[in-house]
Amino acid sequence: MQIRHSTPVSAYWELMKPKIVLLLDFTAIMAFLVPVSTINLIRLVAVTAAGTLASGGAGALNSYLDQDIDRSMGRTSRRPIPTGEVSPLRALVFGLFLIAGGLVISILLLPLLAALFILLGAAIYVLFYTKYLKRRTTLNIVLGGSAGSCAPLAGWAAATGNLTAVAPWLMALLVFVWTPSHFWALAMRAVGDYTKAGIPMLPVVVGEKKTAQYIALNTFLLVPLSLALVPFGFGLLYLVVAAVLGLGMILVDLRLVANPTKTVAWTAFKFSSPYLAIVFLAMALDVRLLPHYLVY
């Protein structure tokens, strides 16, 4: 079998699920930048480092716990554990070490509330989603999405030391509601893999046509929620970006309802992939460029 990774370092990096880590870090950083006019660089670096370690460690533990699934699915069979580049034991130790490092940084350099949500995000992903939900229920990705919601809460708490404002909770809810639309589209494309592995992802249980309808329904919840942030600290720049992206999401998902094929599902997945990062960037740019809109 051809080895994809060129060095052990790249194998461990992939074990951390870097695409997920980078997105979570980005939402945390944007949430950090929104509520403060003066940036505390030590806290900003600390929440980024701790979040990277904790979410990367959670990704490694996910790979350890799901190694049997990863070996059986074409989409995941090239990951470091199935290819033999990282042994299961080393993946376990690596994951625990990263989470411990993230926790130490959080406790030493961040407010307790920020440390709590960094640890909670990792715990939800590993213990609640991977260990319990994923193999048991079609609600796996819905409830498991609460892990990602912890990132903006950690970012905001790192900046302010509190979560008394409405805005960070709406940010967290936005991540939570975005997750099913995004991941169900991917699951539609990989429905054969999930069926083979015995994982009750939504398209495996209800079929691709019904899943497309659920994706569209979820997006019809997502878009109004994104606009509901406007009265709680965001202005015209954010409103325009959220409205345009939301309209695009709706149109793509309606197309998927009309033609629930793997090709269209992949298009929906790819369109939704940058959505969260762009919307969170718009939040930060809006309040930094137009500070008069700050009404937390």
Secondary structure, DSSP 8 states (H G I E B T S, - for coil): -----SSHHHHHHHHT-HHHHHHHHHHHHHHHHSS-SS--HHHHHHHHHHHHHHHHHHHHHHHHHTHHHHHH-TTTTTSHHHHTSS-HHHHHHHHHHHHHHHHHHHHHHS-HHHHHHHHHHHHIIIIIIIIIITTT-TTHHHHHTHHHHHHHHHHHHHHHS---SSHHHHHHHHHHHHHHHHHHHHHHHTHHHHHHHT---HHHHH-HHHHHHHHHHHHHHHHHHHHTTGGGT--HHHHHHHHHHHHHHHHHHHHHHHS--HHHHHHHHHHHTTHHHHHHHHHHHHHHH-GGG---
